[in-house]
């Protein structure tokens, strides 16, 4: 049943104005890499619910698993009993978990990051956390305290944020690798003593802050740097994880094992599920009772995650990410060669960032709006002039090419 136009406009006006969105369209349906609005207009979805619909909208295997679980039990609570789906999911996730072997399930990325920060502080008995400028980790108090991808997320007057956040430049965005290494060394001489440092948290591919991959050599250096200072390395893979970059986790491609990893978004194809995954010797320092949450590890979401992994394994999703990522990169590089407004095209995989000349203020936003008007959902990223293209990981040639064509036309129109 669809609401009348009048009712929709009235309801939309009652939303908190603090929610910002790309488009005022009202969507009613999605299938694969496409969505439809209430007026029947079809759009290609390169936003994927912000990197969430990994197997596309309504993959039959995910729909079937959700239906089955919804008919088996309504809610099974992980602080009351074990439940079968969560235990099955641990078995399925462990082979991808880079040797980490303790799991905590929550519902959102921010909750997972909060859990990771708390765990690091408890395990080390230290409070300080180094995060990277341009990073995004969530909108809860603890995660906002380490989020610097844009001042708009704080919204002003948010109140005092938790103590203990220190910031270093992200390589490629705040300087080259050598400069970023130096800044880390200065940080423990100027801002926080190593003995007070619980963790360094990093997105291996910077997401909201601009879609910038950290060089693998920098990630390796960070691993050694953390070990030298007795700090834990937290990889926030909420956006880069669950296959988005062509490896299941981006750290895997760098050959780096974090101490703690956070994952969410594409993990359950759209159902609310996140996880903190940790080395046993770290997680096992926590006393019982300090980790929990009413809905964490929801059985329907766990069933969706298991079905998502089935799709990954049976349909070669990671191969598709690498193949389509390479095709998209090549098309976008052609656009770069034709259009001087485009200054950089970045991957890896289907975590695609396109950066425009920084003198063109507002360019990325205009491109995004032009795409929307022409049938493509494509988001901007960070305070720099960048768009991000994050189609479902199952995207096929036809949908990818059609979406990229709309994007290229939009860039050329705005540049004209
Ligand atoms: N960490 C990263 C790297 C993210 O990209 C996000 C969401 N964009 C979060 C944490 C927060 O996740 P959520 O919105 O599910 O709380």
Boltz pocket constraint, residues with backbone or C-beta under 6 A from the ligand:
constraints:
  - pocket:
      binder: B
      contacts: [[A, 50], [A, 107], [A, 108], [A, 109], [A, 110], [A, 111], [A, 113], [A, 136], [A, 137], [A, 138], [A, 139], [A, 203], [A, 207], [A, 208], [A, 236], [A, 237], [A, 238], [A, 239], [A, 240], [A, 264], [A, 265]]
      max_distance: 6.0
